[in-house]
């Protein structure tokens, strides 16, 4: 598109209205040429044209500039069909804040231009509002304009000019929406990174939870005057000042943003607000996302602490904690209170239809119900849908801590930081300097450090599991692992003192080990059950379809032995078949599967179907015969030596050698 310059003026009355456009006129330049070439021939430029460019259609529906180059407008729609139905030329009169283009038809005036010509809006704006047709220029200018006071007030808020904001407020300016997009002064001040500007507006009663109506390009309205550029180009639909303030953290270190966040939260802003969109993040999720991208940033960490405190202090959270204290048996109930899991699980994943459903505080009731329940929470899911980390259920962590018997002053190694909650519980009991926590995933390590720092443990660092020797540096007295495996890693035995205690998941159970000598330990399984990580994975619908085609057999094994909290065959099954995963089905049955494609499904009605290279339910039948009910997990023993680990029950069944790494 081309622009030619001129000293022409608008007709009397229209010039004043055009001046009121302020920053709303875009691509504006005075026009000098008084003749333009159009498909219909030479046309004089009307005397009321002061700004903008000449465009025309050389062929129906194709917009060209004055040099015949095609100009693409992505929002051109069927409402403009009558305007571009034949070649003609147009002068652009104004481009409004909503991306609408207003054009005057040059080919239909025959050189006679009225003082107030009719214009057409040929490009729909972001809001998708109906496109007016045949509107007089004066009406267009009036619809696009606001008073200079309004415009300067908004610009002052965006640049954080407290003196100008106070002056505008003293002149009677309000704190409500400034335009049809629902943008308020507080939205703009939240982007200014100036807490004094936010404070000035809140003191005058600005709504901390005000939401925008439709998306708006703020540069096109609020940045025409000199001043710092805002960190965001577009304010999206249904956003609050708090969401905008947290969003500015994406654009570099922002020391004043935590102050803005605190002011908004203290004024009653919803810490769980989300913008329009099905997968829009909460402010807390945004902080966690930024934690994956950067090392520890004080501004991100402080914002996270403020947001988490606001959520934990909400009436809904108080009610959920009281209900959990009444419902859950001790010590599971009390372990949730100091510290609570809500600070360490901004996003949890629940199985739904063979996939995952993300649950955050935006679904406050369901999220709190999960947080304050005695069940594991999946907190990290891989790109292929595989679960990668779990926050353990309170009852399990309480049982593990009871068996660990940590003592203040003893050095404790925690393996499997995950959400950071178990490490925080240990730090709360023993002090942060007595706890070393490690995790294999770099993103989880960074997020956990942010969470621990926000919880009051800024000195705690989450180390890499692969550099355990450097992370520990001295023999430890206790090892607590909340991430399970098929055996106890030899490297743990190399970093514990004689007499130390190890509590860790093995298969579908938890072992408590006493280190009797260098490289040797022995112990037993706890009564608490453990759900291996891969058992949390959703069952693919195709697996269910595949096994449904298999021959039906009669099931003689009580379903309660493999399904539910008291399922006593799950531990020996996980030892006999470490690759198996067990999943409860919605019809009251269960499904077993292994990576080689073997699948077995048993129904509550007493039938079994099996398919694949191995008949998995036959393994369950064998264990049912070897271990008469009731079988107790505490009956199982374990002995570890260098290069060999053995599990057995003194009263029943076989002895299993765990799949350990070869000895050096």
N, C-alpha and C positions, 0 to 999 in steps of 0.2 A: 504494500500500500504506500502511496506517495502522499506527501504533504507539500503544498505550496503556500507561500507566505503572502500576507496582504495587510493593509491598514484599514480595511473595511470595518464598519461598525454594525451592530444590531440596530434594528429600528427602535425608536423611543419606547421605553418601558421594558422591552425585552433585554436590553443591555443590563439593566439593574438586576433582573431575574437571573441572567447568566452569571453575573458576578457572585450571586449567592450560592452558586454551585460549589465554590471553593475548590476543594480537591476532587470534586466529582467529574470534572472534565478531563478526559485522558487523551493522550496523543495530540494535545492541543498545540496549535501554532497559528499565528496570524497569517492570513492568506493574502498574497500580493497579486497573483494572476487573477484577472477579471474575466477571462474566457477559459472554458474547459472543453476538451474534446469528448464527445459522447457518441454512442452508436448512431444517434439521430442527427449528428452533426455538431457544430460549434454551439456552445451555450454560454451565455453571460452568467457570471457568478452573482447571485442576488446581493443587494446592498446590505441585507441583514445578516449575511454570513461573515463571521469574524474568525471562526476557528475551523480546524479539522480538515478532513481529507476527502478527496473525490474517489468514488468507487463506482463500478458499473458491471452489469452482466452482459457478456458478449454472447452468451447462449443461455437458454433457460436453465435456471437452477445452479449456474456456475458463477461465482463471484470473482471478478478480476479487479486488479488495481488499474491505475491510469496507463500503465505500460503494458497491460494485457496479461500480467502474471496472475496465476490463480491464487486466490486467498481462501484458505480453509477455515471454516468456523464450525467447530464440532457440535455446537448446540442448535444449529439451524434445523428447524423441524417443519412438520407439515403446516403449522400455523403461518408460515411464511410463503407457502406455495403460490398464493395469488400475487404476491409481491414480485417474485422472481420468475413469473411465467413467461416473460418475453424480455428480449434485450432492452435495457434502458440504463440510464445513469442516475446516480444518487449522490447527494452530499451528506456526509455524516454530521449531524448536529451535536450529538452528545452521546457519550457512553456512560451509563449510570453505574452505581455501586453494585448493582445486581447483574452486571455483565450484559445488559440489554443494549442494543444498538438502535439509535433513532435516526432515520434517514429522511431527507427531503427529495422527492422525485423531481429531477430536472427535465425529463423528457415530456412530462405532461403539462408543463406550465407555459410552454410556447414563449418563453422569455418574459412573461408577465408574472412578477412575483409579488404576492400580497405581503403586507406587513406581518401578518401572523399566519404563516403557511401551515398546511396540514402535513404531518409527519407520520411515518410508519415505524413500528418497532418490529424488526425483522429477525432478531435473534433472542430466543428465550433466555432469561437469566437463571442463576443457580437455584432460585426458589421454585422454578417451574410454574410461576403464576401465569394466568391467561395473558396472551399478548394483545394489547389494545391496537386498534386500527383506526386510521383517520383522525388522530388526535391533533388539535392545534398546537403549534410550537409553544405558545405561552403556557398551555396546560402541562405540556411535557416538562418545561423548565420548573414550573411550580411543584410538580410531583417529585422532582429530583432534588429539590433544594431544602435546606434547613437554614436556620438563622446562623449568622457568623458566630454568635455567642455559643450556640450548641456545638458547632464544629470545633471551636477553639477549646471548649471545655473537654470534649473527648480527647483531643490531642494532648492537652495538659495531663490528663489521667494516664495516657499511654506513655508519655515520657517521664511520669512521676514528678511533675512540677507542683510541689505542695502549695507554694504561694499562689499560683494561678488557680489551683483547685479550691483553695479557701476563698479566693476572690469571687470565683463563680458561685460558690455556695452562698456567700454573703449577698450576691445579687439575686438569689432566689432559685438558682439551679437545683434540680432535684437529683435523686439517686436512681430513678427508674430507667426503663429502656430509652436509649438515645435514637433508635431507628426501628424500622419494621423487622429487623433481624433479631430484636430482643437483646442487643448488646447494651449492657449497662456500664456506667462509669467504673464500677468495681471490677468488671471483666477486664477492662483496659488497664486499670491500676494493677491488677494481679499479674499482668504481663510486663509491667514496668520494672519489676524486681526492686521496688522501693516500698518498704514496709510503712513508711510515714504516709505515703499516698493512700495506701489501703486503710490505715488507721483513721485518716481524716474522713474517709467515706463511711466507714463502719460507725464512727461516732455520730454521723448524721442519719443513721438508721438504714444504711444500704443492706439489701438482702444478701446474706452470704451464700444462699442456695439458689440465687436467681439463675435461670437457664436461658440460653439463647434459643431463638426460634428456628432460624434457618442458617445455613453456612454463609459466611461473608468474608470477602477479601479485605482485611483491615488496612493493608497498605493503600488501597484505592480510596480510602476515606480519611484515615487518621494520621497519615505520615507525610502529607504534603508540606506541612510546616517543618522548619528545621528542628532537629532533635534526634536522639538515638533511635535506631531502627528496632522495632519490636522483634523478639525471638521467633515469632510465629507469623507466617504469611496469611494463614486462614484460620478463622475461628469457626469451628464446626458446629453442627446443630446440637442442641440439648446439652451444652457444656456449662459447668459452673465455674465461678472464679477459682475454687480450689483445684479443679482439674487443670485449669490453665496454668496456675502457679506451679504445680508439680511438673507439668509438661515442659516448662522452661528449663528444668534440670537437664534436659537432653542437649541443651545448647551451651554446655560448658559450666565451669564452676560458678555457683551462684550463692555467695555467702548470705545474702539477705532473704533468699527464698524460704528457709526455715522460719524466719520471723513472720513472713506473710502467711505461711501455713498455720502457724500458731495463732495469729490474729483471727484468721477465718474459722479455725476450729473452736477457739474460745467464744466466737460469736454465734456458734451453733451450726456451722457448715457440716454437711453429711460426709463423714470420712469414707463412705462406701459408694459415693456417687459415681456414675459412669455416664459417658457421653452416648449419643445415639449409635447403634450398631450392636449386632449380636455378640461379637467377640471383643467389644471395647474393654480395656483394662480399668480396674479400679486404681486409685492413686497408690495404694499399697503394692499392687502388681507392677505398676510403672517403676516404683523404687526397686523392686526385685529385678526387674528387667535391666535397669541401669546398673545394678550390682554385677550382672553378668558381663557387662561391657567394660567396666573400669575397676581398678583397684579401689581400696577404701577411699571414699570421698566423704568428708565430714558433712557436707550439705545434704547429700542423699541419705546418709545414715541418720542425721538429725530429723529430717522429714519423715523417715520411716518410723522413728521412735515416737514422734508426735502423733502420727496417724494411728499407730498401733495402740498407743495409750488411749486415744479417743475411742477406738473400737472396744477395747477392753473395759473402758469405763461407761460404756453405753448401757442403758437400762436392759436391753435385750441380752447383753453378755452377763450382766448381774443375775438375771433370771435363769439363764442357762447354767451358770455355775452353781446356784442354789439347788436347782433341780438335779444336777449331777451329784452333788454332795449327798442328797437324800437317796438317790437311786443306786449309785455305785458303791460296792462294798469297799471297806478299807483294806489295804492302803491306796487302792486305785483312786478313790475320790479325792484324798488329800494331795496326792502327787500332781493332780491337775491344777491345783491352786498355786503352786510355787515351784517354778513358774508355769503358767497355763500354756496349752498348746496353741492357743489362738495367735500368739506372737510369732509362731514358727511355721505356720501353714497358711500363707495368704491364698494359695490355690491348692485345692485337693482334687483328685480325679476319682470319679465313681464309674463303675462299669455300666454301660447302657447299650443294649442292642448289639453286642459284639464289638463295641468301641468304648470310648470314654466320654464322660460329661464333666467339664470343668466346673467346679463349685467354688465360689468366692463369697466375700462378705456382701456382694450385691444381692445374693440370695441368702440374706442374713439368717433367717430361721433355720433353713436346711443346713447352712454352713456351720452354725453354732451347734446344731444337733449332732453333726458329725464330729466336730472338735471335742465336744464334751460327752463323747460316748466311749465305751471301752472296746474300741476296735482299731485296727491298723488303718492308717491313712496313706494312700498312694500320693506322693507329692511331686514325682518327676516321671515323665513319660517320654520315651525315645521317639525318633521320627517314624519308626515303623509300628508304633503303638505298644511297644514293650515297656512294662513298668521298670523304672531304674532306681527308685528309692522309695522307702516307706518310713513314715513316722510311727513308731511302735505304739501299740495300745497301752494305756496307763497301767492296767493290771499286769501286763507282761513286764514292763519296766520296773514296777514296784517289786515284783517277785525276783527279778534279776538283781536289783539293788540289795534286797534282803539277803540273797545268797552271797553277794559280793562282799558284804560287810566292810565298806570303805571306812577308813579312819582318817580323821583330820591329820594332816602332816605327811600322810603317805602319798606317793606319786601314783596317779592313776592314768592309764592310757585308755582312751575311748576310741574304738574303731567303728567307722561308719557314721560320720557326723550327720549326713543327711540334712534334715531340716535345721539341726542345731539344738533341738529341744532336749535330747538326752544329755548333751554336753552342758547345757544350761542348768539342768537339774543337778548334775554332778558339781558344777561350779557353785551353785547355791548351797550345797551341803558341805563341800570341802574347801571352797575358795578357788578362784580362777587360776592361781599360780600352781595349784596341786593337780591340775587336769591338763593333759595333752590330748587333743582330738585330731583324728586323721580321716581323710576321705579320698577316694580315687578320682573324683570328678572335680575339675578346676572350677566350673561354674557354681556347683554346690558349695565348694569351699568358700568362694567369695561371698555368696549370698549369706551363708551361715555366719561369716565374720561380721557382716553388716548387722545381722540380727542379734548376735551376741553383744556387739558394741552398743546397739540400741537398748539392750536389756541391762546395761551397766557393767559389761565385761569387755571394755575396749582393748585390754591387754591380751586377750585370748586370740591365738592365731590357729587357724585350721591348716594342718600340714598335709602333705601328699603321702598317701599310703606307700608309694613306691620308694620313698626315701625315709623309711621308718627308722633306720639307724641314726640318720642325722637329726630326725625329728625328736627322738627320745634322748639319745646321748648318754643315758645311765640306766641301770636296771630299775624297772618299775615294780611296785608292790601289788598293783591290781590292774587287770585288763578287763574291760567291759566292752563287748562287741554287740551292737544292735543290728548289724548287717550279717546275715547268715551265710553259710557255705556247706560244703560236703565234708569238711574236715577242719582241724585246727592248724593254721599255717606254722611251719617250723620256726619262722622268723620271730613269732611271738615268744616261743620258748627261749629264744636266744636273747631276749631283752627283759626277762623277768628275773627277780631274785629268788633264791631258794626259799620256800615258804610262801611265795606269792600265790594269789588266787586268780583264776581266769573263769569268767562267766561269758558264754558265747553260744549262739545257735549252731546246732549241727543237725542237718536234715530238718525234720519237723519237730524237733525238741531243742532243749537248752541244757548244756552241760555246765556243771560246776566242778572245776579242777583245782587240785592242790599240787603245786610244783614241789616234788619230793627231792629232786636232785637236778643237776645241770642237764637240761635236755629231756627230762622225764617228768610226767605228771599223771595223776590218776584221779578219778572222781565218779560222779553219777549224773543222771539226768534229773532235772527239776520236774515238778508236777505240772508246771505251766507248759502249754502248747505254743509252738511257733509256726507261723505260716511262711514257708519259703517265698522269696520274692517272685519267682516265676509262677507261683500258684495264683497270684493276683491278676495275671493277664486275662483279658476277656477271651472267651472261647469263640473262634471264628465260626460264623454261620455255616461255612462249607464243611467244617468238621462234624457238626451236628447232622447235616444232610448225608454225609458219607456214612456215618455209623448207623443212621436210621435205615439204611438199606441192608444191614447185616441180619443174619438169622437170629431170631429171638430164642433165648434160653431162660430156664428157670433159675432164679437167684436164691441160694440157700444161706447166704451170709447176711446177718442183720445189718440193715442199712446204717444203723446208728454207730456201727463200728468204723465207718469211713466218712460219716457226715455229721457235722456238729462239733460243739466244743468238747464233748466227751468221747470223740472217736478215737478208740485206743489202738487201732491198727495203723494209723497214719504214720507214727514214728517208725515202726519196723518196716513199713512199706517204703518210706523215704530212705531207709538204710539199705534195703534190698535192691531198690530201683531208684538211685539218686536222680535219674533224669526224668522221673515221672512227675506230673503235676495233677492235682486233684481240684476239681471245681464243683461247687454246689450248683444245681440247676433249679430253675424257677418252679418246676413241677414237684419239688421235694426229693428229687433223686440226686445223682452226682455223675460226673464225667471224668475219666482218667485219660491222659494223653501223654505221649512222649514225642521228642523231636523227629523220630524216624517215621512218624505217621501212624503209629499204633494208637487206637482209640477204643475205649470201652465206656459204655453208658448203662447205668442201672437206674431203674425207675422206682418210685415209691410203691408201684403196684407189684413189684417182685419179679421183673423181667430184666434180662441182661442182653446187650448186643455188643459184639466185639468185631474189630476189623484191624488190618495192618499186619506188619511182620511179626509182632508179638501179641499174644492174648493176655492183656494186662489184668483182666479180672481173674484169670487163672492164678496169677501171683497173689491176689487177695484171698482166693480160696485156700491156697497153700498156707498162708499166714494164719488164716482163721483156724485151720487144723492144728498148726504148731503152737499157737498161743490162745488157750481157752480164755474166754471172758470171765471176770473182768481182768484186763491187763493194765498195770500201772506204769507210767513212764519212769517213776522213781525206782522201778525194779532193774532198770538197765544200768550197766557199768561201762566205764571207758578207761582205757590205759593208753598213754602216749609215750613212745620212745622215738629216738631219732630214726626216721624212715619208716615207722610202722605205728598205726593207730588202730585199735581193736575195740569193738562194742559187742556186748553180749548181755544176756539175762541169765543169772545163776539158776533160775528155775525152769526156763523154757527155751526152746528154739535153738537156732544156729548162732554162730559167731560171725560177725561181719568185719572185714578189713576195710577201712575207709580209704578212698582214692587219694593218697597223699603224694606230695612231690618226692622224687628220689632224694635220698640222703647224699650229702656231699662226700 
